[in-house]
Amino acid sequence: MPLAYTGYDWAVLGAYVALLALAAWWSSRRNPAKAEDYFLAGHHAPAWLVAISALSTMQSAATFLGAPDNSFRGDWSYLTSNFAAVIAAVFVARLLIPRYYALGVTTVYELLEVRFDRTARRAAAGMYLVGRILASGARLYLAAIAVSMIIFLDVEPQHILIASAVLVVFGIVFTLFGGLNAVIWSDLVQVVLYVGGALIVFWLLWNRIPAPAAEIWEGLRHAPGGVDKLRLFDWSLDWSKPFTVWAILTGLVLLNIGNAGLDQDTSQRFLACEDAKTGNRALYLSMWMTIPVVALFMAIGSLLHIFYERPELMGANASAMQGFSGEKITIFMSFILSEIPPGVRGLITVGVIAAAAINSGLISMSAVLVSDFYRPWRERHSAQVSEHHYVNAGRGAMLLLALALFAMSILCFYWQRYTDMPLLEFVLGVMAFAYSGLLGVYATVLFTMRGSTRSVIAALAVGFVAILLQQHYIVDSLGLPPAMKGLAFPWQLCIGAGLAFLVCSTGSGSGKAA
């Protein structure tokens, strides 16, 4: 049964808030005067720091809560999916990042203005904003689960609402003034904390299991029902499974191309480096760093399976814990709150909250709103204004976007429960909404001379609708064939991206190279 926090735990949480505030203040001592300084850290961010910031952006609460939940329920096939990110990194490093630097862009959607026009650029930027609100809202929901359990010891709807509000306020405070430079330095603090917290949990959990390592290994290899919970490669042709080898080599490669190269939330980090070579180095480093981090969290999930579901390996300790009877989505947090000593529990919870940060999504969406929408409009309709005006505009946009993320996190509470999808699969699947159309459009730009502004807009819409029509609630509400909700999200993304590519290619072609 989860226990209430003690004064020691709250003291640790207070120290974390002070540390994060100090990091944000230190990184933003010089108030950014130019939009480039605010949104791209003046192109002075070192590769190692960008890599860690990208790691924080790509993992976040989805890994902290989702990866243990995934290996607790199933096996280790998700770890193998991270090699899709390495394959995608090669594509992004060779075909996209050099183009972005050559054009001197602030957002990746400016590439479409070069090939087509400003309307095409704004259409892609708008699709990114919609998709990022969905994806970041889903991550905020995951984080709110953790915070709700810390404060209220449950995941009731009204408590998820309060927890989401708390996280939104934190995200605004630590992003508003320093811009991207403040974000990437606070990301460093957060990665150290949440990886450190995971290491502590792993060590404590390992020492709570009396069985020797060899028995734990064999117990996972031969789980009840003949299941191998350490399986890395799932070669099955089951279209409902998201992490088979076939899904990894197709849809998950596409998902990671979208994440690293077409999603401003991640690509903004790589554009903050001095040049394309440094940006590529940061990209590769972040992808390789991800693998051991994910493995650590999946190992925790496997040990939680032993701890809660394998009494024959727990011996006398099994009767004391009496299994796990709560919601599976809370398995990791339940262990933290009920099995870890006060003080240490607060330290580990700091790691959970660090993984929950939404500041990266706020700064990237703000950059898109200002650079792709507000700035072009302002320059057309009024006299030239100072660069600092656009910095302030970015701050204002951030406040509006924070409200949108808050609303989305509440929607995700009901969305995830309707589908009953595991947390990790749910968050990754939400990302497909924006990526399907963007992947089809950028494939057309990179590999053909086809396409037009109209076909770009149509392709983005078709990609989004293709994913929407495969959602459980939509299928049930419209009375569509049940088979439409049987495909795992990588295959949904393949369908959406393929349709978007075909639609975008129907354009007559602009004759301009991007």
N, C-alpha and C positions, 0 to 999 in steps of 0.2 A: 504493500500500500504506500503510495507516495507520501512523504512527510513534509511538513511545513518548513520553510526556510528559517534558519537561525540568524542571529546577529552576525556571526562569522561570514555566512554566505552573502548577506547583504553588504557587508564591508568590502568583500572581494569585488562584488558588482560595482560598488561605488568607486573603487580604485580603478576598475576598467574604464568607466565613463571618464574619469579624470585623465587617464592615460591617452584615451582616444582624443579627448579635447586638446590635450597638449600636442599630440601629433598633428592634428588639424591646424592648430595655431602656428606651430613651427613651420609647417609647409606653406602657410599662406601669409607669412610675415610681410611680404611685399604684395600689396593689393594688386592683382592683375589689371593692367591698364588696357590691354588689347584682347580681342576675342580669341586670337591665336594662343595667347598665354593662358586664358581661362579654359578653353576647350581642348587644347593640345599641349599644355604644359610648356609652351614655347619651343617645342621640339628638342628639349634638353633632357628628357628622361632616359636614364641608362637602361641597357637591355635587360640586365638581371632584375631590376625593379619592375620594369614593364612585364616581364615574364611572370613574376609573382603576382602582380596586379591582375593579369589575365587569368592566372590560375584561380584567384579569388573570385573573379567574375564568372568563370565557367563552372565552378564547383558550387560554392555557396551552400545554402541550406539544403539544396537538392542532394548534395553528396552527404552532408552531415546527418541528415535524417533518412534520406532515400536509399543510400547505399547499404547501411545496416539492415533496413527494412527489406531490401531486395535479396540479400544473401540469407537473411533469417527465413524468408518465405521460400527461396529457391536455391540457386547455385551461384557459381562464379562466372557465368557466361558474360555478365555485364562488364567485367574487367577486360575481357578480350575486345569489347567494343571500343576501348580507348585506342586501339591500333588504327581504327577508322579515322581518328583525329590526326594521327601521324600521317596517314595517306593524304588526308585533306590538306594538311599543312604544306605538303609539297606543292599541291595545286595552287593554293593561295599565295605561297611565297614566289612562285614562278610567274603566275599570270595576273595577279591582282595587286599585291602590295607595290611592285615596281611601277605599275600604271598610276596608282594613287599618288605616289611621291613625285612622279614626273609631271603630273597635273597640279601639284600643290594644293590638294583638296583638304577641306576641313571635315567633310562627311563623304562617305564612299558613294553616295548617290549623285554626286556631281559628275561622275563618269558618264551618266546617261544624258546630261546636258550637252556634253561634248559630242556624243553620238547622235542625239536627237534634238531635244530642246529643253527649255526650262520646265515645261509642263510634264514631260516624261520624268525628269528629275524629281519634281514635287510628288508625282504619283508614287514613285518608289519610296520616297521618304515618308509619305503618308502611310503606305503599307507597313513600313518598318515600325512606325509609331503605334499602329494598331496591334501589330504582332508583339512588340516589346511591352506594351501595356498588358497584354494577355500573359506573356511569359514571366515578366517581372511580378505581375500580380499573383501568379501561381507560386513563385518563389516566396513572395511575402506571406502567402497563406501558410506555406510550410514552416516558415520562421515563426509565424503567429501561433502555430501548434505548440512549439517549444515554449514560447513566452507565456502562453495561456496556462500551460502545465506548471510553470515556475510560480506564477502569481496565484492561480486559482485551483491548481491540481486537477484540472479537467480540460475538455475541449468543447465546451458548450458554445453555441453560436454567439451569444452575447459576449462571452469572454474572448472568443476569437476576434470579435469586432474591436474590443478594447486593446487587445494585444497588437493588432494591426495598426491601430492609431498610435500606440507607443513607438512602434518601429518606424513609422512614417516620420514622426517628429525627430527621432534620432537621425534618420537619413537626411532630412532637410538641414538640421543644425550642423552636421559635419561635412556638408557639401557646399552650402550656399555661398560661402565667402572665398574659399581657396580654389574652387574649380577642380580640374582634373589633377593638378599637382597635389592638392590635399587628398583627393580620392586615392591616388596610387600609393601615397605614403601611409594613409590609414589602412589600405589593403594589406600592406606589409605587416602592420601590427595585428590585423585580424587573422592573416594566414598563420602567423606564429602562434597565436592564441588557440585557433581551432584545431590545428594539427597537434599542438602541445596537449590540448584537452583530450584529443582522441588517443594519444599515446598513453596518457594517464588512465583513461578508461580501459584500454587494452590490457595494461599491466595489472590493474585491480581485478578485472574480470578473469584474466588468466590465473591469478592467484586464488580466486574463489572456486575454481574448478579443481577438485582433488585428483582427477585422473591424470596420468602422465601424458606427455605430448604424443607418444605413439598411439595410445588408446583414443585420444581426441581425434587424431588424424584418421584412424580407421573408423571411428564412429561417424565422422563426417562423410567418409568415402562410402560407407554402407549404412545410410540412414534408414529408418523404417520405411517399408514399401519398396526397398531396393533402389532408393534414390541416392545418387552420387552428388552430394552438396558441394563438392569441390570441382565439379566439372567446369572446364574452361571453354571447351568448344562444343557447341550444340549444332550438330550437322543435320538436324531434322528439317523436314520441309513443311513444318507447321506454320501457316501464315499468320496465326494469332500470336506467335511468340516474337517479341521485339529484338531479341539478342542472339538469334541464330547466326551462323557464319554467313549465310546468304543475305540476311538483313543487314549485317555489319558491312559487307562489301558493296552494298548498294545504297539503301536508304540512310544508313548511319554515316557513310562517307559524305553523302549529300547534306545531311544535317550539319556535319562539322564544317563543310565548306561554307554553308550559310552562316554558321556561328562565327567562324574566324575571319571570313572575308566579306560578308554582306551585311552582317549585323553590326551597326555602329557601336553598340555597347561593348563589343570585344575589339573590333578593328580599330576603334578610336585609340586604344592603348598602343597598338603597333604604329599608328601614325604619329604618336608623340615622341618617337625616337628621332635621332639626328638625320638619318637617311634610311633608304630602303634596305640596305644590307644589315643595318642594326635592327631594324624592324623585323626582318626575317629571322635573325638570330634569336630575338626575343620570342617569336612565334614558335620556333622549333623547341626552344628551351622550355616554354610553358607546356607544350604537349607532352614532352618526356617527363616533366615533373609531375604531371597529373597521374601517371600510372601508379607510382608507389603510394600516393595520397589516397587514391580510390581503393587500392589493395588494403590499406590500413583500415578503412571504414568497413570494407566487406569482411575482413577478418573479425571485426567486432560483431557484425551480424551473425557470423557462423558460431562464434563463442556464445552469443545470446541464445542461439538455438540449443546448444549444449546445456546452458544454464537453466533454461526454462522448460525444455521439452525432452530432455534425455536423463531421466532420473537414474537410469542404470549407470551413468557415468558420473553423476553427482553424489552418489552414495548417501551418507547420512544427511548431507546438506539438502537433499531433494525434498525431504519432508518439511523442512523449515520454510522453503520458498513456495511450495505448493503450486507450482506452475504459474503461467501468465494468463490472466483472465480478462485483461483490458483490450482495447482496440489495438490492432497490429501496427497502426500508424504511429502509435505512441511507445513502441517497444523500447527504443533507445532512451528516450526521455524518462520512461518509467524506471528503468534500471538506474539512471543517474540520480533520480529523486528519491528512490527507495533503498538503494543498496550502497551508496557512497557516503562516506562520513561528512559531517558538516565542515565547512571551510573548503575542503577539497571539492565538494559538490558545487559550491559557488564558483570555484575556479574553472571547473569543467563547463558549467553553464555559461560562463563568459565566452568559452569557445563556441557554444551554440549560437549565442547572440552575435558573435563576431562573424560567423558564417551567414548570418541572416541579413547582413547589411544591404540596403537597397540603393546606396549612394551612386554606384556605378551606373545603374539604369537611369537614374535621375539626370546625371550629367550628360549621358549620351543622347537621351531624348531631348534634353534642353538644347544641345548643340544642333540637332536636326531641325527643331522648331525655329531656331534663330537663323541658322545658316541657309536652310533650304526654303523657308517660308517668309519669316519676318524681314530679314535683311534685304532680299531682292525686292520685296514690296516697298520697304521704306526708301530704298535707293531710287525707285521709280517715281515715287509720289512726293518726295520732299528733298530739300537740300541736304547736302552731305552732313552727317552727324559724326560725333567722335566715336572712336572705338570703344570707349568706356560705356557709351550708351548701350552697345550690344552686350556687354558684360552684364549690365543691370537687367536688360531684357531677358538674358538667360536665367538670371535669378528669379525673375517673375514667372517665367515659363515653368521653372522647377516647382514652384508652389502649386500651380495648376495640375502638373503631371503627378505630383504626390497624391492629390485628391483622387485622380483617376486610378492610380495603383491601389489605393485604399479600397475603392469601390470594387475593383477586380478581385482583390483578395477575399472579400466577402462572397462574391459570386462563386469563386473557386471552392469555397467550403461546401456548397451544395452540389457543384459540378462534380467534384471528385467523389463525393459520397454516392451520387447517382450512378456513376460508372463503376464504383468499387475498384478502381484501378490502384495498383501500388503507387506510392508517392513518386518514385523515380520515373516510372513509365508515364504517369500523368503529366509531370512537369516537362519532360522531353517531348511528349506528344503535343502539348500546347504550342511549342516552338514551331511546329510544322505549318501553322496558319500563315505566317508571314513568309517563311522560307520557300514554300512551294512556288509561289508566284515570282519571287525574286530570283530563285535559281533558274526558272525557265527564261526570264528576261535576260539575265546576265549570260546564260549559255548562248542565247541568240546573239548578243553583242560580241562575245569573245570568239565564237566559232563560225559565224556567218556574217554576211553583209545585208541580211534581211532585217525586217522590223521597221516600225514607225511609231510615232507617239500614240496613235490610236491603238495599235496592236499591243503596245506596252501596257496601256491602261486595261485593255481587255484581258491580257494574260494575267495581270496581277489579280483581277477580279475572279477569273476562272480558277486560278490556283487556290485562292481563299475559299471559294464556294466548294471546290472539290474536297477540301478537308472538312468543311462545315457539314456537308451532306453525309459524312461518315461518322459523325458524332452520335453517341447512343441516344441522347435526348431527341435530337433532330430525326433520327431514323424512327424512333418510337412515336414521336408526335405526328409525323407525316405519313406514317404507315408504310414506310419503305421496306424493301426486302431485308430481313434480319441479317442476311449475309453481309450487308454493307457495313455493319459494325463489328464484323469478325476479323478485320485486318488489323495487324499491329501497326503502330505509327510509322515505322520505316517504310512499309509498303504503301501506306496512305500518302507519304511524302513523295514516293516515286511516281505515283499516279498523278498527284497534283502538279509536280514539277514537269512531268512529261506533257500533260495537257497544256500547261502554261507555255512551254517551249513551242509546241505546235501552233498555238494561237498567236504567239508573238512573231513567229516566222511567217505568218500570212501577210505581214506588212510588206510593202513594196521595196523597202530598203532605202537608206538615206544616202548611201555612197560615201559616208564619212567613217574613218577608222577611229576606234576609241582607244 
